[in-house]
Amino acid sequence: MSLVLHIEDDPRSRRLVEKLLVAAGHEVMETASGLEGIRMASERRPDLVLVDINIPDLDGYEVTLRLRGIPALEDVPVVAITAEGDRQTSLAVGADGYISKPIDARRFVRTVERYLAGHRDPVDESGEILLRARSQKIVERLERKVVELSEANQRLQEMASLRREFLRNTSHELATPLTPVVGYLKLLLAGEFGPLGEAQRTCLKSVQASAERLRAVVDTLLDVSAFESGRMEYFPREYDFLEVAREALDRVAPRVAERHLSLEEEPAPVGMPAAGDADKLLRSMLHLLDNAIKFSPRGGRIAVAVRSFGQGADLRYALLVADDGPGIPASRRDLVHEIFYQVDGSVTRAHGGIGLGLAFARHVARAHGGDVTLESPPGREVAGACMTGTLVCLEVEPHLQHS
């Protein structure tokens, strides 16, 4: 039994060829794309390739030329099967045979088996001229594609610039009315405008929590628009890495309790002095903890560790956050750091957020000489626990690297 690859965009032709060859005891794999056909041929190394001339992306001549340039396929016969191509051009670019359409069902299998047995159609003396002419057409086509790609790239750059401008303007428009909202809520809850009843206080606290959440999103949007445009500013000062991590844990404690999560902490080294933008590092840590809380099942676990590595010029500080959530598919681990990317980006997704946290945290960590990395599932214990979801590690040098 021989394996035949059929590259053809007409489904009726594919069905006919498959029916005839399978009935004769051959195996057939097929595709409608020239590029996909080249990939399949490289991976499976068929005994024969049937290729139509008029197919999408690369045409049959170009597919044949490419197949002839792959050393592992140099002995595999390639046969053009078409109603629109030219026999001599097909042979000149490297085809071993030519079958005209419409297919003669009575002779088709016998013809294919002749090529499988080693038959090759002769190329006449005009082959070199035809090959040169075909090569020139390919160059012209590639030139047009390069121009089209250059123009498309220019449009993408313009759209990216417009997106950054829109993001920046929208963030500022949202931030402006939020400032008095948050301010007056604090005054009301502090009793500056008179005493509040218990029901009023409960309502205002709920509004305040929502306003704070919205402000955190807007602040992140402002930061993202700043680092996308290269205008992110850092304000270094002396701080303690461990104290910043503890403040982040204190801030998320209410949400941890609300979801009935158990928080397992690893004993941390005492005193982790550093210099950098502690405020942005705090918000980066909050993003990591917020993700762990969101993706952990209700009643699940979160493990947190603050560690130091190396000494002297090689000293590093790290916050590790692990959860028992669903984890991240291997195919998407490199994408979750991209701005706005979410593993589940549908409007019906189970978890909130807009896909900015990890992108922001990575930018901040790299500005501090470190990075944010992911392991899913975790390949190491955190706080003595073997977690099953995702481990996120924010690592920095003790001193700000970029200002």
C-alpha positions in Angstrom: 0.0 0.0 0.0 1.3 3.4 -1.0 0.7 6.8 0.7 -0.4 9.5 -1.7 -0.7 13.2 -0.8 -3.3 15.0 -2.9 -3.1 18.8 -2.9 -6.4 20.1 -4.4 -8.9 22.8 -3.5 -11.9 21.3 -5.3 -13.6 19.0 -2.9 -15.3 17.0 -5.8 -11.9 16.2 -7.3 -10.5 15.2 -3.9 -13.4 12.8 -3.3 -13.0 11.2 -6.8 -9.3 10.7 -6.4 -9.7 9.3 -2.9 -12.4 6.9 -4.0 -10.3 5.6 -6.9 -7.0 5.2 -5.0 -8.5 3.8 -1.8 -10.4 1.2 -3.8 -7.1 0.2 -5.4 -5.5 -0.3 -1.9 -3.7 3.0 -1.5 -3.8 5.4 1.4 -4.7 9.1 0.6 -4.1 12.2 2.7 -5.3 15.5 1.3 -5.3 19.3 1.7 -6.7 22.3 -0.1 -3.6 24.5 0.7 -0.2 24.5 -1.0 1.6 25.6 2.2 -0.2 22.9 4.2 0.7 20.4 1.5 4.4 21.2 1.8 4.2 20.8 5.6 2.4 17.4 5.3 4.8 16.2 2.7 7.8 17.1 5.0 6.3 15.4 8.0 4.8 12.2 6.4 7.1 11.8 3.4 4.4 10.3 1.0 5.2 7.8 -1.8 3.8 10.2 -4.3 2.4 13.8 -4.4 -0.5 14.8 -6.7 -0.8 18.6 -6.9 -3.3 20.8 -8.7 -1.8 23.9 -10.4 -4.5 26.4 -9.5 -4.6 26.2 -5.7 -4.7 29.0 -3.0 -1.6 30.6 -1.4 1.2 29.0 -3.4 0.2 27.6 -6.8 1.1 24.1 -8.0 4.3 25.3 -9.8 5.6 26.9 -6.6 4.7 23.9 -4.5 6.6 21.7 -6.9 9.6 23.9 -6.8 9.6 23.9 -3.0 9.2 20.2 -2.7 12.1 19.7 -5.1 14.2 21.9 -2.7 13.6 19.5 0.3 16.4 16.9 0.4 14.2 14.3 2.1 11.7 14.4 -0.7 14.1 14.4 -3.7 13.1 10.8 -4.6 9.3 11.3 -4.1 7.5 11.7 -7.5 5.4 14.8 -7.9 2.6 14.7 -10.5 0.6 17.7 -11.7 -3.1 17.0 -12.0 -4.9 19.9 -13.5 -7.1 21.4 -16.2 -5.4 24.8 -16.3 -1.7 24.1 -16.1 0.9 23.5 -18.8 2.6 20.1 -19.2 6.0 21.4 -20.1 6.1 24.1 -17.5 5.0 21.5 -14.9 7.9 19.2 -15.9 10.3 22.2 -16.1 9.8 23.2 -12.5 10.4 19.6 -11.3 7.2 17.6 -11.8 7.7 14.0 -12.8 4.4 13.7 -14.6 1.2 15.4 -15.8 -2.4 14.2 -15.6 -5.1 16.2 -17.4 -8.5 16.9 -16.0 -11.2 15.8 -16.3 -9.8 12.5 -14.9 -10.2 9.4 -16.9 -11.5 7.1 -14.1 -10.7 3.9 -16.1 -7.0 4.8 -16.5 -6.3 7.0 -13.5 -5.1 4.4 -11.0 -3.0 2.6 -13.6 -1.3 6.0 -14.5 -0.6 6.8 -10.9 0.9 3.4 -10.2 3.2 3.8 -13.2 4.6 6.9 -11.6 4.9 5.0 -8.3 6.8 2.3 -10.1 9.4 4.9 -11.3 8.1 6.2 -14.7 9.0 9.8 -15.4 7.8 12.0 -18.3 10.6 13.4 -20.5 11.4 17.1 -20.5 12.0 18.7 -23.9 14.7 21.2 -24.7 12.5 24.2 -23.9 12.4 23.3 -20.3 15.2 25.7 -19.2 13.4 28.6 -20.9 10.1 27.7 -19.3 11.8 27.4 -15.9 13.4 30.8 -16.3 10.0 32.4 -17.3 8.2 30.7 -14.4 10.9 31.8 -11.9 10.5 35.4 -13.2 6.8 35.2 -12.5 7.4 33.9 -9.0 9.8 36.8 -8.3 7.2 39.3 -9.6 4.6 37.7 -7.3 6.9 37.8 -4.3 7.6 41.5 -5.0 3.9 42.3 -5.0 3.5 40.3 -1.7 6.4 42.3 -0.1 4.8 45.6 -1.1 1.4 44.4 0.3 3.0 43.3 3.5 4.9 46.6 3.9 1.7 48.5 3.4 -0.2 46.2 5.8 2.6 46.7 8.4 2.4 50.4 8.0 -1.4 50.2 8.6 -0.9 48.1 11.7 1.6 50.6 13.1 -0.9 53.4 12.6 -3.6 51.3 14.3 -1.3 50.6 17.2 -0.6 54.3 17.6 -4.3 55.0 17.5 -5.0 52.3 20.1 -2.4 53.7 22.5 -3.8 57.2 22.1 -7.4 55.9 22.7 -6.2 53.9 25.7 -4.5 56.9 27.2 -7.4 59.3 26.6 -10.0 56.9 27.8 -8.0 56.2 31.0 -7.7 59.9 31.8 -11.4 60.4 31.1 -12.3 57.6 33.5 -9.8 58.7 36.2 -11.0 62.3 36.3 -14.6 61.7 37.7 -13.3 58.9 39.9 -11.2 61.1 42.0 -14.1 63.1 43.6 -16.2 59.9 43.9 -13.5 58.1 46.0 -12.8 61.3 48.0 -16.4 62.0 48.9 -17.0 58.4 49.8 -14.2 58.6 52.3 -15.5 61.8 53.8 -19.0 60.3 54.1 -17.7 57.1 55.8 -15.6 59.2 58.2 -18.7 61.1 59.3 -17.6 64.4 58.0 -21.1 65.2 56.8 -23.0 63.9 59.8 -23.6 60.5 61.4 -24.6 57.5 59.3 -27.0 54.7 60.1 -25.7 51.1 59.9 -27.6 50.4 56.7 -26.2 53.6 55.1 -22.7 52.7 56.2 -23.0 49.2 54.7 -24.3 50.6 51.4 -21.5 53.2 51.2 -18.8 50.6 52.0 -20.1 48.5 49.1 -20.0 51.5 46.8 -16.5 52.3 48.1 -15.2 48.8 47.4 -16.6 49.0 43.8 -15.1 52.4 43.3 -11.7 51.3 44.6 -11.8 48.3 42.3 -12.6 50.5 39.3 -9.9 52.9 40.3 -7.4 50.0 40.4 -8.4 49.1 36.8 -8.1 52.7 35.6 -4.7 53.1 37.3 -3.5 49.9 35.5 -4.8 51.2 32.2 -2.9 54.5 32.7 0.3 52.5 33.5 -0.1 50.2 30.5 -0.7 53.2 28.1 2.4 54.8 29.6 4.8 51.8 29.1 3.3 51.0 25.7 4.2 54.6 24.6 7.6 54.4 26.4 6.6 57.0 28.9 6.4 54.9 32.1 8.0 56.8 35.0 9.6 55.2 38.0 10.1 56.9 41.3 12.8 55.1 43.3 13.1 55.2 47.1 14.4 53.0 49.8 12.0 50.2 50.8 11.9 46.7 52.3 10.8 44.0 49.8 9.3 41.8 52.5 7.3 44.7 54.0 5.8 45.5 50.5 4.9 41.8 50.1 3.2 41.8 53.5 1.2 44.9 52.7 0.0 43.2 49.5 -1.1 40.2 51.5 -2.9 42.4 54.0 -4.8 44.1 51.2 -6.1 40.9 49.7 -6.9 39.3 53.0 -10.6 40.2 52.9 -11.0 38.6 49.4 -9.1 35.5 50.6 -11.6 35.2 53.5 -14.6 35.9 51.3 -13.7 33.0 49.1 -12.9 30.7 52.1 -9.4 30.1 50.8 -6.6 28.9 53.0 -3.4 31.0 52.7 -0.2 29.1 53.4 2.9 31.3 53.9 6.5 30.3 53.9 8.8 31.8 56.6 10.6 34.7 55.0 14.1 36.1 55.6 14.2 39.1 58.0 15.1 42.4 56.4 15.2 42.7 52.6 16.4 46.3 52.0 16.1 47.7 48.5 15.7 50.8 46.4 13.1 51.1 43.7 9.5 52.1 42.9 7.8 50.3 45.8 4.4 51.6 44.8 4.5 49.9 41.4 6.0 46.7 42.9 3.1 46.7 45.4 0.6 46.9 42.6 2.4 44.2 40.7 2.2 41.9 43.7 -1.4 42.6 44.1 -2.0 41.6 40.5 -0.3 38.2 41.1 -2.2 37.6 44.3 -5.5 38.7 42.7 -5.0 36.2 39.9 -4.4 33.4 42.4 -7.5 34.3 44.3 -9.6 34.5 41.1 -8.5 31.2 39.7 -8.5 29.2 42.9 -11.6 27.1 43.6 -13.8 28.3 46.4 -12.4 26.7 49.6 -9.0 26.0 47.8 -5.5 26.9 48.7 -3.0 29.6 47.9 0.7 29.3 48.8 3.0 32.4 49.1 6.7 32.6 49.6 9.1 35.6 49.8 12.7 34.4 49.1 16.1 35.9 48.5 18.7 34.3 46.1 22.5 34.9 45.8 24.5 37.6 47.4 26.4 40.8 46.6 25.9 41.8 43.0 23.9 38.6 42.3 21.4 39.2 45.1 17.7 38.7 44.0 14.4 39.0 45.8 11.3 37.0 44.7 7.7 36.7 45.5 6.2 33.3 44.6 2.4 32.8 44.4 1.0 29.4 43.7 -2.7 28.3 43.4 -4.8 25.1 43.0 -6.7 26.5 40.0 -7.1 25.0 36.6 -3.7 26.0 35.4 -2.7 27.4 32.0 -2.4 25.2 28.8 1.2 24.9 27.5 0.2 26.5 24.2 -0.9 29.7 25.9 1.7 30.3 28.6 3.7 32.7 26.4 0.6 34.7 25.6 -0.7 35.5 29.1 2.0 38.2 29.4 0.5 40.0 26.4 -1.6 43.1 27.0 -5.3 42.3 27.1 -4.8 38.6 26.6 -6.9 36.2 28.8 -7.0 32.4 28.6 -10.8 32.8 28.6 -11.6 36.1 27.0 -15.3 35.6 26.4 -17.9 37.8 28.0 -19.3 34.8 29.8 -16.0 33.9 31.4 -16.0 32.8 35.0 -13.3 35.2 36.2 -13.1 39.0 36.1 -10.3 41.2 34.9 -9.3 42.7 31.6 -5.9 41.0 31.0 -3.5 43.7 32.0 -2.1 42.5 35.4 0.7 40.2 34.2 1.8 42.5 31.4 2.1 45.3 34.0 3.9 43.2 36.5 6.4 41.9 34.0 7.2 45.4 32.8 7.8 46.6 36.4 9.9 43.5 37.3 12.1 43.9 34.2 12.6 47.6 35.1 13.9 46.3 38.4 16.3 43.9 36.8 14.1 40.9 37.1 11.1 39.2 35.4 7.8 37.5 35.9 7.8 33.8 35.1 5.1 31.1 35.1 5.0 27.3 35.9 1.8 25.4 35.2 1.7 23.0 37.0 4.2 24.2 39.6 7.5 22.3 39.4 8.5 23.1 43.0 7.0 23.4 46.4 5.9 26.7 47.9 5.4 27.0 51.7 5.8 23.3 51.9 2.8 22.7 49.6 2.6 20.8 46.3 0.2 23.0 44.3 -1.6 21.8 41.1 -2.5 25.1 39.3 -0.1 27.8 38.4 3.1 29.2 40.1 3.9 32.9 39.3 7.3 34.2 40.4 8.1 37.9 40.5 11.8 38.4 40.8 13.7 41.7 41.1 17.2 43.0 41.8 17.4 45.2 45.0 18.0 48.3 43.0 16.0 49.9 40.2 17.6 49.3 36.8 15.5 51.6 34.6 14.1 55.0 35.3 
